[in-house]
Amino acid sequence: MLEVTRELAEHISEVARLLENDDEGDASLLRLAGLGVELVPGATAAAVAITAGAQTYTFAVSDARISELHRLQFASGEGPVVETLRYNEARHVPDTSVEGRWQTFCRAVTKAGLHSLVSLPLHTAHRPAGAVALYADCPGAFSGAAHDIALLFAAQGGTAVHNAGMYGACRQLTENLQAALEGRAIIEQAKGVLHAKLAVSPDEAFELVRRYSQNTNQKVRIIAAQLVRGEIDPRQLRGRAV
C-alpha cells in the first residue's frame, strides 16, 4: 500500500527552494516538470503551464506528447488544465477512455498512450500563476495516497515560483520568462506569415528567420515582429538565406 513517508515528504518539501538560485526560467520549470515524474508515484509525464496576461503557454514538458495535447486544450478553451487555471481548482481524470468531460481532449490523450491525469494549480499569492499537469500510462494512477502526494508536490511547486519573486535575481527571472513567452508568440506568428507567403514548412520558416537574423545582426524576435507588421517582405528572407 502506497504511503506518504517522511522521507518522501522531505524530498517534496525541497521543491519549494527550486527557483531560489536559478537565473534561467526554462531550466527551472523543466526541472520542476521532471521532479513531478520523479516524486509523484505513477506519473510518467508532466508539464508546467504558465499564464502571461491573457495567454497560457506550456513552458516545460517532460514528454513530447504533452505539447500537442496542451495546444489542443488551449486552442479550444476546454480541458482540465484550462479549468485549473480558470477556476483555481484541481482537475482529476481517473480514466481518459471513459471520461465524459472534455471528450475531444480525452480521446487525444488516450490515443497518445496516456490514460489518467491530474491538473493542479501552482499558487503564487492569491491566484495561480500556472499549473502542473501529471499524466500516467495506466488508469487510476492518481488516486488515494498518490493524489495526496501530487497535491503536496503542486503546493511546494507553487511556493517555489512564489519564492522566486521574493529575490532580486528571481525577479529578473520572471521578466526573462515573460519576454521569452512573448518572443515565442511573435515567432510563431512570423512562421505563419512565411508559410502563407512562401509555402514553406514551420521548420523551414524558422530557419529563414534565423539566417536572416544572423546576416543582419538582429535578434530573431525583432525580425519576427517586423515580418508580422509587414515591415519586411518575406521574399527578402529567402534571398538572404540562400
N, C-alpha and C positions, 0 to 999 in steps of 0.2 A: 504494500500500500504506500502510495506516494505521501511524503510528509514534508512540511516546511521546516527543515532543520536549522539550527542556529548557524551552522557553517554556511549554508546557502543564503540565509538572510543577511549574513555579514558580507558575503560576496556581492549581493544585490545592493546593499547599502553603499558600497563603494562606487556604484554608478553615479551617485549624487555628486561626486567630485570629478566626474569625467571631463568636464569642459574647463576646469579652473585654470589650467596652464596651457591650453591649446590656442594656437593662433589661426588655424585653418578650419573653417566650418565644415567643409566637405569631409575631411578626415575624421573629425569628432563625431559627426552624425552617422557616418558609415560604421564607425566603431560601435556606436550605440545600437545600430541595427544588428551588427554581428553579435553583440552581447545578448540581445534578445533571444537569438537562436541558441546561444551557448548556455544561458542561465534558465530559460523557461522550458520545463520538460515538455517534450512532444513537438516543440516548434522546429520547423525545418527551413523556414524562410521568414524574413522580416523586412519591414520598410518603415522609414520615417518620413512623414508628410509634414511640410511646413507651410504656414499661411503667410502671405505677404500682401497686405492690403486686401483686395477683393479676390485675389488669386490664391490657389493652392497648388503646390508642387511636390511631387515625390522626389525628395532630395537625396535619399540614400536607400539602397536596396541591397540585400544580401543574396538575391537570386534574380536573374534577368527576367524571369517570367512575371515578376511583380510589376515592373514598369508599365507593361501593356495593360495589365489588369487595372492599375490605378488610372491610367489615361482614359480607360473606358468609363470608370466611375466619374471622374471629374468632367468629362465631356457631356455626360448625360445628366449630371447633377443628382445621381441616385446611387447609393451604395453605403455600406457600413462605415467606411472612413469619412465619407461626405457627412453622414449623420452624426458621427462622433464630433466632428468639427462644428457642425451647425448647432447641435443641442448640448454640447459639452458632456456627453454621456458615452459610456462604453456600449459597443455592439458586439454580440456573440452569435456566430453561426456554427452550430454543432455539426451540421451535415449539409454541405452545399448542394448535394444531389436531390434533397427533398425540401430545401428551404423555400418558403412561399414568398418571402420578400426579395426584392432586387433580383428578379429571376434571370434577366439577361446577364447581369454581372456574375451571378452564382453559376450559371451554365458555363461561362468562360473560365471561372476558377476550376470547376470540375474537369473541364476539357484540358486545362493546364496540368492536371495531375495532383491538384490540391483539394482537400475535402473538408477542412474545417478552418475557422479563423476567429480571431478576436481583435477588435479595434478599440484602442484605449487613448483617452486624451493625455497629452503632455501639458500639465498645467504650469503656467508662469503667472504669478499674481492671481487675478480673479478670473482669467479666461484661458482657454487652451491656445498655445502658440502653434500647436501641431498635434500630431497623433502618431502613435506607434501601432502598426498592424502586424500581427503574428499569424503565420499560416502553418498548417500541418498537412502531411501526406494522408493521414487517416482521419475518419470521422471521430468526433467526440474527444479530441485531444485536449481541449481546454476546459475540462470540467473538474469539479472538486478542487483538490489542492493545486493543480496546475493553473486553474483560473485565479486562485488566490495569489500564486507566485507571479503571474502575469500582471495582476493589479499592483503588486508591490514594485515590480520592475518599472512599470509605467510611472508610478508615483516618484520613484527615485530618478528616472529619466527626466521627468518634468523639473525636479529640483536641480538637476544638472544644468538644464537650459536656463532656469531662473538664476542660478548662482553665477553663470557665465556673465549675465548682465550686471552683476554687482562689482565687477572688476574692470578697471580701465582697459586692459588689453582685450578683455572679452566683449566690451562694448564695441571695440573695433571689429571683433569677430562678427558681431551682429550686423554691423554696417557692411562688412565684406559679403556676408551671406545675402543681404538684401540686394546688393549690387550684382552679385552672381546670378540671383534669380531673375532680376530684370534683364541682365545681359543674355541669359538663355532664352528668354521670351522673345527678345528682338531678333536674335539669331534664327530662331525657328520661323519667325515671320519672313525674314530675308530669304531663307531657304525656300519658302513657299513662293516668293516672288520669282526666284530664279527657276524653280520648277515650272511655273506657269509661262515664263518668257522664253526660256531656253530648252525646255523639255528635258531637264537633267534630273537625276535621282537626288534624294536628300543628301547622301554622302558626297556626290559629285558637286552639289551646290555648296556644301561647306568647304570642300577643297578649293573651289574657285574663290570663295571669300577669304580663306586663309592665305592663299598665294597672293591675292591682290593686297591683302594686309601687309604681307612681307615686302612686296615690291614698292609699296607706297609708304612704308614705315608708319602705319597707323594701326590702332588696335582693331581686332576683329569686330567688336561690338560697335565701334564707330562706323566702320564700313557697312555693317548690317543696318544700322539706323539710317544711314544715307540712302541705302537701297530702298528701304521701306518708305522713306519720304520722297522718293523719286529724284533724288539729287545725283544719282549715278545711274547711267544707262547700263543695264545688265550686260550688254554686249561688250562693254569695256572690260569686264572681269574675264571674259573668255579671251579677249585679246591679250591681256596681261598674263594670263595663266599658261599660255601655250608658248 
